[in-house]
Amino acid sequence: MSTPTGPASGLPVRMPRPRQPGRHRRPEPLVAPEGAPALVLAVPGTPSSATRSLADEVVSIARSELPGLDARIGYLDGDDQEFPTLQAVLAHAAEERTARFEQARAAGMDVKEPDGPVAVVVPLLAGPDSALLRRVRQAVMDSRVAADLTDVLGPHPLLAEALHVRLSEAGLARADRARLFTVATAADGIVLASVGGDEAVQAAGITGMLLAARLAVPVMAAALDEEGSIASVAEQLRNAGSQQLALAPYLIGPEIDASLVEAAAKEVGCSAAEALGPYPAIGKLALAKYTTALGIATPQAQGSPVR
């Protein structure tokens, strides 16, 4: 029986659990700062329902990692109807921020006039593509909105993980070397296909080295948008002893016509994996670009083994 001052003598008292000290302490959940700029995902390529679904999933992943995040999607080739252009999305974000400030001031609240960037624009690109990045930069300028533009998502260990997963899904690589699971169709040489010319090939090569370490097979990068590049790299791999090649698109998807990947694989006589698509790492890397631009401390993204 309890008394006004607490439980009766002899009854157990439930005490709050102390917070665990040291490096094993559970981190406080991170939320987006109040009034933080919007994350605007700049999506290249011809808009479609598939592209929108992919972009929606990427921003959904980013929001799940940072609750309260204002994440939006702008299309480089949008129509401002079904698919809003990057310029329109930025302009709308600026209008909304101004309206919130004016409403707060009209309500008598002591609020500071907003300053700093309205948005942080993150290109939905795995690697550098100077032509597409020029268009993104021009769209930001045309919007006349103060916005920061981040670098592309790669190279990064998480992209090597994503490539590994896509290859294993296509039956072209073992899902987990530690379990020694044999795949009869596993490739012994990988052509990593990028777009964006020499700069993109060099950047893809960095991720390719990480992929090669995961698969224990040679990986070489080539350019889908340069005639003969894929065939030349495939020949180099075969001359070095690789007998069964696979083509791994170092692409998220919207930035190029999927038929080009199929044609390249057919040209060199090999199978191809799917593009990276809305793999969870893509959303996490987009968020990492955003938080880095704002100086928000978040746990550093790290690659993890494929299970």
Contacts in CASP RR format, 6 or more apart in sequence:
PFRMAT RR
TARGET T0000
AUTHOR 0000-0000-0000
METHOD contacts of the structure
MODEL  1
MSTPTGPASGLPVRMPRPRQPGRHRRPEPLVAPEGAPALVLAVPGTPSSA
TRSLADEVVSIARSELPGLDARIGYLDGDDQEFPTLQAVLAHAAEERTAR
FEQARAAGMDVKEPDGPVAVVVPLLAGPDSALLRRVRQAVMDSRVAADLT
DVLGPHPLLAEALHVRLSEAGLARADRARLFTVATAADGIVLASVGGDEA
VQAAGITGMLLAARLAVPVMAAALDEEGSIASVAEQLRNAGSQQLALAPY
LIGPEIDASLVEAAAKEVGCSAAEALGPYPAIGKLALAKYTTALGIATPQ
AQGSPVR
1 8 0 8 1.000
2 8 0 8 1.000
2 11 0 8 1.000
7 13 0 8 1.000
19 25 0 8 1.000
20 26 0 8 1.000
27 299 0 8 1.000
29 67 0 8 1.000
30 66 0 8 1.000
30 67 0 8 1.000
30 296 0 8 1.000
30 298 0 8 1.000
31 66 0 8 1.000
31 67 0 8 1.000
31 68 0 8 1.000
32 66 0 8 1.000
32 67 0 8 1.000
32 68 0 8 1.000
32 69 0 8 1.000
32 70 0 8 1.000
33 294 0 8 1.000
33 296 0 8 1.000
35 97 0 8 1.000
35 114 0 8 1.000
36 69 0 8 1.000
36 70 0 8 1.000
36 294 0 8 1.000
36 296 0 8 1.000
37 70 0 8 1.000
37 93 0 8 1.000
37 116 0 8 1.000
37 117 0 8 1.000
37 118 0 8 1.000
37 119 0 8 1.000
37 120 0 8 1.000
37 147 0 8 1.000
37 148 0 8 1.000
37 294 0 8 1.000
38 70 0 8 1.000
38 71 0 8 1.000
38 72 0 8 1.000
38 93 0 8 1.000
38 118 0 8 1.000
38 119 0 8 1.000
38 120 0 8 1.000
39 59 0 8 1.000
39 62 0 8 1.000
39 69 0 8 1.000
39 70 0 8 1.000
39 71 0 8 1.000
39 72 0 8 1.000
39 119 0 8 1.000
39 120 0 8 1.000
39 122 0 8 1.000
39 286 0 8 1.000
39 287 0 8 1.000
39 290 0 8 1.000
40 71 0 8 1.000
40 72 0 8 1.000
40 73 0 8 1.000
40 74 0 8 1.000
40 86 0 8 1.000
40 89 0 8 1.000
40 90 0 8 1.000
40 93 0 8 1.000
40 119 0 8 1.000
40 120 0 8 1.000
40 121 0 8 1.000
40 122 0 8 1.000
40 147 0 8 1.000
41 55 0 8 1.000
41 58 0 8 1.000
41 59 0 8 1.000
41 71 0 8 1.000
41 72 0 8 1.000
41 73 0 8 1.000
41 74 0 8 1.000
41 122 0 8 1.000
41 124 0 8 1.000
41 286 0 8 1.000
42 74 0 8 1.000
42 76 0 8 1.000
42 86 0 8 1.000
42 121 0 8 1.000
42 122 0 8 1.000
42 123 0 8 1.000
42 124 0 8 1.000
42 136 0 8 1.000
42 139 0 8 1.000
43 51 0 8 1.000
43 55 0 8 1.000
43 73 0 8 1.000
43 74 0 8 1.000
43 75 0 8 1.000
43 76 0 8 1.000
43 124 0 8 1.000
43 254 0 8 1.000
44 76 0 8 1.000
44 77 0 8 1.000
44 123 0 8 1.000
44 124 0 8 1.000
44 125 0 8 1.000
44 129 0 8 1.000
44 132 0 8 1.000
44 135 0 8 1.000
44 136 0 8 1.000
44 254 0 8 1.000
44 255 0 8 1.000
45 51 0 8 1.000
45 75 0 8 1.000
45 76 0 8 1.000
45 77 0 8 1.000
45 254 0 8 1.000
45 255 0 8 1.000
45 256 0 8 1.000
46 77 0 8 1.000
46 254 0 8 1.000
47 75 0 8 1.000
47 77 0 8 1.000
47 78 0 8 1.000
47 79 0 8 1.000
47 82 0 8 1.000
47 83 0 8 1.000
51 75 0 8 1.000
51 254 0 8 1.000
52 73 0 8 1.000
52 83 0 8 1.000
53 278 0 8 1.000
54 252 0 8 1.000
54 253 0 8 1.000
54 254 0 8 1.000
54 277 0 8 1.000
54 278 0 8 1.000
55 73 0 8 1.000
55 124 0 8 1.000
55 254 0 8 1.000
56 73 0 8 1.000
57 278 0 8 1.000
58 124 0 8 1.000
58 278 0 8 1.000
58 282 0 8 1.000
58 283 0 8 1.000
58 286 0 8 1.000
59 71 0 8 1.000
59 72 0 8 1.000
59 73 0 8 1.000
59 283 0 8 1.000
59 286 0 8 1.000
61 278 0 8 1.000
61 280 0 8 1.000
61 282 0 8 1.000
61 283 0 8 1.000
61 284 0 8 1.000
61 287 0 8 1.000
62 69 0 8 1.000
62 71 0 8 1.000
62 283 0 8 1.000
62 284 0 8 1.000
62 286 0 8 1.000
62 287 0 8 1.000
62 290 0 8 1.000
63 69 0 8 1.000
63 71 0 8 1.000
65 283 0 8 1.000
65 284 0 8 1.000
65 287 0 8 1.000
65 298 0 8 1.000
66 287 0 8 1.000
66 291 0 8 1.000
66 298 0 8 1.000
69 287 0 8 1.000
69 290 0 8 1.000
70 93 0 8 1.000
72 89 0 8 1.000
72 93 0 8 1.000
72 119 0 8 1.000
73 84 0 8 1.000
73 89 0 8 1.000
74 83 0 8 1.000
74 84 0 8 1.000
74 85 0 8 1.000
74 86 0 8 1.000
74 88 0 8 1.000
74 89 0 8 1.000
75 83 0 8 1.000
75 84 0 8 1.000
75 85 0 8 1.000
75 86 0 8 1.000
76 85 0 8 1.000
76 86 0 8 1.000
76 132 0 8 1.000
76 135 0 8 1.000
76 136 0 8 1.000
76 139 0 8 1.000
77 83 0 8 1.000
78 84 0 8 1.000
78 85 0 8 1.000
79 85 0 8 1.000
80 88 0 8 1.000
84 92 0 8 1.000
85 139 0 8 1.000
86 121 0 8 1.000
86 136 0 8 1.000
86 139 0 8 1.000
86 140 0 8 1.000
86 143 0 8 1.000
87 139 0 8 1.000
87 142 0 8 1.000
87 143 0 8 1.000
88 143 0 8 1.000
89 119 0 8 1.000
90 118 0 8 1.000
90 119 0 8 1.000
90 121 0 8 1.000
90 139 0 8 1.000
90 140 0 8 1.000
90 143 0 8 1.000
90 145 0 8 1.000
90 147 0 8 1.000
91 143 0 8 1.000
91 144 0 8 1.000
91 145 0 8 1.000
93 118 0 8 1.000
93 119 0 8 1.000
93 145 0 8 1.000
94 118 0 8 1.000
94 143 0 8 1.000
94 145 0 8 1.000
94 146 0 8 1.000
97 114 0 8 1.000
97 118 0 8 1.000
98 114 0 8 1.000
101 111 0 8 1.000
101 113 0 8 1.000
101 114 0 8 1.000
104 111 0 8 1.000
105 111 0 8 1.000
116 146 0 8 1.000
117 146 0 8 1.000
117 147 0 8 1.000
117 148 0 8 1.000
118 145 0 8 1.000
118 146 0 8 1.000
118 147 0 8 1.000
119 145 0 8 1.000
119 147 0 8 1.000
119 148 0 8 1.000
120 147 0 8 1.000
120 148 0 8 1.000
120 149 0 8 1.000
120 150 0 8 1.000
120 289 0 8 1.000
120 290 0 8 1.000
120 293 0 8 1.000
120 294 0 8 1.000
121 136 0 8 1.000
121 140 0 8 1.000
121 147 0 8 1.000
121 148 0 8 1.000
121 149 0 8 1.000
121 150 0 8 1.000
122 150 0 8 1.000
122 153 0 8 1.000
122 286 0 8 1.000
122 289 0 8 1.000
122 290 0 8 1.000
123 132 0 8 1.000
123 133 0 8 1.000
123 136 0 8 1.000
123 149 0 8 1.000
123 150 0 8 1.000
123 151 0 8 1.000
123 152 0 8 1.000
123 153 0 8 1.000
124 153 0 8 1.000
124 252 0 8 1.000
124 254 0 8 1.000
124 255 0 8 1.000
124 282 0 8 1.000
124 286 0 8 1.000
125 132 0 8 1.000
125 133 0 8 1.000
125 152 0 8 1.000
125 153 0 8 1.000
125 252 0 8 1.000
125 255 0 8 1.000
126 152 0 8 1.000
126 153 0 8 1.000
126 154 0 8 1.000
126 159 0 8 1.000
126 194 0 8 1.000
126 204 0 8 1.000
126 207 0 8 1.000
126 250 0 8 1.000
126 251 0 8 1.000
126 252 0 8 1.000
126 276 0 8 1.000
127 152 0 8 1.000
127 153 0 8 1.000
127 154 0 8 1.000
127 155 0 8 1.000
127 194 0 8 1.000
127 196 0 8 1.000
127 200 0 8 1.000
127 203 0 8 1.000
127 204 0 8 1.000
127 250 0 8 1.000
128 151 0 8 1.000
128 152 0 8 1.000
128 196 0 8 1.000
128 199 0 8 1.000
128 200 0 8 1.000
128 203 0 8 1.000
129 152 0 8 1.000
129 195 0 8 1.000
129 196 0 8 1.000
129 197 0 8 1.000
129 200 0 8 1.000
129 255 0 8 1.000
130 196 0 8 1.000
130 199 0 8 1.000
131 196 0 8 1.000
132 196 0 8 1.000
132 255 0 8 1.000
133 152 0 8 1.000
136 149 0 8 1.000
137 149 0 8 1.000
140 147 0 8 1.000
140 149 0 8 1.000
148 293 0 8 1.000
150 289 0 8 1.000
150 290 0 8 1.000
150 292 0 8 1.000
150 293 0 8 1.000
151 289 0 8 1.000
152 203 0 8 1.000
153 159 0 8 1.000
153 252 0 8 1.000
153 282 0 8 1.000
153 285 0 8 1.000
153 286 0 8 1.000
153 289 0 8 1.000
154 203 0 8 1.000
154 207 0 8 1.000
154 285 0 8 1.000
155 203 0 8 1.000
155 204 0 8 1.000
155 205 0 8 1.000
155 206 0 8 1.000
155 207 0 8 1.000
155 208 0 8 1.000
155 210 0 8 1.000
156 207 0 8 1.000
156 281 0 8 1.000
156 285 0 8 1.000
156 301 0 8 1.000
157 210 0 8 1.000
157 302 0 8 1.000
157 303 0 8 1.000
158 281 0 8 1.000
158 284 0 8 1.000
158 285 0 8 1.000
158 301 0 8 1.000
158 302 0 8 1.000
158 303 0 8 1.000
159 207 0 8 1.000
159 210 0 8 1.000
159 250 0 8 1.000
159 276 0 8 1.000
159 281 0 8 1.000
159 285 0 8 1.000
160 207 0 8 1.000
160 208 0 8 1.000
160 210 0 8 1.000
160 211 0 8 1.000
160 213 0 8 1.000
160 214 0 8 1.000
160 303 0 8 1.000
161 214 0 8 1.000
161 281 0 8 1.000
161 303 0 8 1.000
161 304 0 8 1.000
161 305 0 8 1.000
161 306 0 8 1.000
162 276 0 8 1.000
162 279 0 8 1.000
162 281 0 8 1.000
162 282 0 8 1.000
163 192 0 8 1.000
163 207 0 8 1.000
163 208 0 8 1.000
163 211 0 8 1.000
163 248 0 8 1.000
163 250 0 8 1.000
163 273 0 8 1.000
163 276 0 8 1.000
164 173 0 8 1.000
164 211 0 8 1.000
164 214 0 8 1.000
164 215 0 8 1.000
164 306 0 8 1.000
165 175 0 8 1.000
165 279 0 8 1.000
165 306 0 8 1.000
166 248 0 8 1.000
166 249 0 8 1.000
166 273 0 8 1.000
166 274 0 8 1.000
166 275 0 8 1.000
166 276 0 8 1.000
166 279 0 8 1.000
167 173 0 8 1.000
167 187 0 8 1.000
167 190 0 8 1.000
167 215 0 8 1.000
167 246 0 8 1.000
167 248 0 8 1.000
167 273 0 8 1.000
168 174 0 8 1.000
168 175 0 8 1.000
168 183 0 8 1.000
168 306 0 8 1.000
169 273 0 8 1.000
169 274 0 8 1.000
170 246 0 8 1.000
170 271 0 8 1.000
170 272 0 8 1.000
170 273 0 8 1.000
170 274 0 8 1.000
171 183 0 8 1.000
171 185 0 8 1.000
171 186 0 8 1.000
172 183 0 8 1.000
172 185 0 8 1.000
172 186 0 8 1.000
172 187 0 8 1.000
172 246 0 8 1.000
172 248 0 8 1.000
172 271 0 8 1.000
172 273 0 8 1.000
173 183 0 8 1.000
173 186 0 8 1.000
173 187 0 8 1.000
173 215 0 8 1.000
173 246 0 8 1.000
174 180 0 8 1.000
174 181 0 8 1.000
174 182 0 8 1.000
174 183 0 8 1.000
174 186 0 8 1.000
174 215 0 8 1.000
175 181 0 8 1.000
175 306 0 8 1.000
175 307 0 8 1.000
176 305 0 8 1.000
176 306 0 8 1.000
176 307 0 8 1.000
177 214 0 8 1.000
177 215 0 8 1.000
177 216 0 8 1.000
178 305 0 8 1.000
185 244 0 8 1.000
185 271 0 8 1.000
186 244 0 8 1.000
187 217 0 8 1.000
187 242 0 8 1.000
187 244 0 8 1.000
187 245 0 8 1.000
187 246 0 8 1.000
187 270 0 8 1.000
187 271 0 8 1.000
188 217 0 8 1.000
188 218 0 8 1.000
188 241 0 8 1.000
188 242 0 8 1.000
188 243 0 8 1.000
188 244 0 8 1.000
188 245 0 8 1.000
189 217 0 8 1.000
189 218 0 8 1.000
189 219 0 8 1.000
189 237 0 8 1.000
189 242 0 8 1.000
189 244 0 8 1.000
189 245 0 8 1.000
189 246 0 8 1.000
190 208 0 8 1.000
190 211 0 8 1.000
190 212 0 8 1.000
190 215 0 8 1.000
190 217 0 8 1.000
190 218 0 8 1.000
190 219 0 8 1.000
190 220 0 8 1.000
190 245 0 8 1.000
190 246 0 8 1.000
190 247 0 8 1.000
190 248 0 8 1.000
191 220 0 8 1.000
191 221 0 8 1.000
191 222 0 8 1.000
191 230 0 8 1.000
191 233 0 8 1.000
191 234 0 8 1.000
191 237 0 8 1.000
191 245 0 8 1.000
191 246 0 8 1.000
191 247 0 8 1.000
191 248 0 8 1.000
191 268 0 8 1.000
191 270 0 8 1.000
192 204 0 8 1.000
192 205 0 8 1.000
192 207 0 8 1.000
192 208 0 8 1.000
192 211 0 8 1.000
192 219 0 8 1.000
192 220 0 8 1.000
192 221 0 8 1.000
192 222 0 8 1.000
192 248 0 8 1.000
192 250 0 8 1.000
193 221 0 8 1.000
193 222 0 8 1.000
193 223 0 8 1.000
193 224 0 8 1.000
193 230 0 8 1.000
193 247 0 8 1.000
193 248 0 8 1.000
193 249 0 8 1.000
193 250 0 8 1.000
193 251 0 8 1.000
193 261 0 8 1.000
193 264 0 8 1.000
194 200 0 8 1.000
194 201 0 8 1.000
194 203 0 8 1.000
194 204 0 8 1.000
194 221 0 8 1.000
194 222 0 8 1.000
194 223 0 8 1.000
194 224 0 8 1.000
194 250 0 8 1.000
194 251 0 8 1.000
195 223 0 8 1.000
195 224 0 8 1.000
195 225 0 8 1.000
195 251 0 8 1.000
195 255 0 8 1.000
195 256 0 8 1.000
196 223 0 8 1.000
196 225 0 8 1.000
197 223 0 8 1.000
197 225 0 8 1.000
197 226 0 8 1.000
198 223 0 8 1.000
200 223 0 8 1.000
200 250 0 8 1.000
201 221 0 8 1.000
201 222 0 8 1.000
201 223 0 8 1.000
201 229 0 8 1.000
202 221 0 8 1.000
204 221 0 8 1.000
204 250 0 8 1.000
205 219 0 8 1.000
205 220 0 8 1.000
205 221 0 8 1.000
207 250 0 8 1.000
208 219 0 8 1.000
208 221 0 8 1.000
209 219 0 8 1.000
211 219 0 8 1.000
211 248 0 8 1.000
212 218 0 8 1.000
212 219 0 8 1.000
214 305 0 8 1.000
214 306 0 8 1.000
217 242 0 8 1.000
218 237 0 8 1.000
218 240 0 8 1.000
218 242 0 8 1.000
219 248 0 8 1.000
220 233 0 8 1.000
220 236 0 8 1.000
220 237 0 8 1.000
221 233 0 8 1.000
221 250 0 8 1.000
222 229 0 8 1.000
222 230 0 8 1.000
222 232 0 8 1.000
222 233 0 8 1.000
222 234 0 8 1.000
223 229 0 8 1.000
223 230 0 8 1.000
224 230 0 8 1.000
224 249 0 8 1.000
224 251 0 8 1.000
224 256 0 8 1.000
224 260 0 8 1.000
224 261 0 8 1.000
224 264 0 8 1.000
225 256 0 8 1.000
225 260 0 8 1.000
230 247 0 8 1.000
230 264 0 8 1.000
230 267 0 8 1.000
230 268 0 8 1.000
231 267 0 8 1.000
231 268 0 8 1.000
234 245 0 8 1.000
234 268 0 8 1.000
234 269 0 8 1.000
234 270 0 8 1.000
237 245 0 8 1.000
238 245 0 8 1.000
244 270 0 8 1.000
245 268 0 8 1.000
245 269 0 8 1.000
245 270 0 8 1.000
246 270 0 8 1.000
246 271 0 8 1.000
246 272 0 8 1.000
246 273 0 8 1.000
247 261 0 8 1.000
247 264 0 8 1.000
247 265 0 8 1.000
247 268 0 8 1.000
247 270 0 8 1.000
247 271 0 8 1.000
247 272 0 8 1.000
247 273 0 8 1.000
248 272 0 8 1.000
248 273 0 8 1.000
249 261 0 8 1.000
249 272 0 8 1.000
249 273 0 8 1.000
249 274 0 8 1.000
249 275 0 8 1.000
249 276 0 8 1.000
250 276 0 8 1.000
251 261 0 8 1.000
251 275 0 8 1.000
251 276 0 8 1.000
252 275 0 8 1.000
252 276 0 8 1.000
252 277 0 8 1.000
252 282 0 8 1.000
253 275 0 8 1.000
253 276 0 8 1.000
253 277 0 8 1.000
258 275 0 8 1.000
261 272 0 8 1.000
261 275 0 8 1.000
262 272 0 8 1.000
264 272 0 8 1.000
265 271 0 8 1.000
265 272 0 8 1.000
276 282 0 8 1.000
281 301 0 8 1.000
281 303 0 8 1.000
284 301 0 8 1.000
285 301 0 8 1.000
287 298 0 8 1.000
288 298 0 8 1.000
288 301 0 8 1.000
290 296 0 8 1.000
291 297 0 8 1.000
291 298 0 8 1.000
END
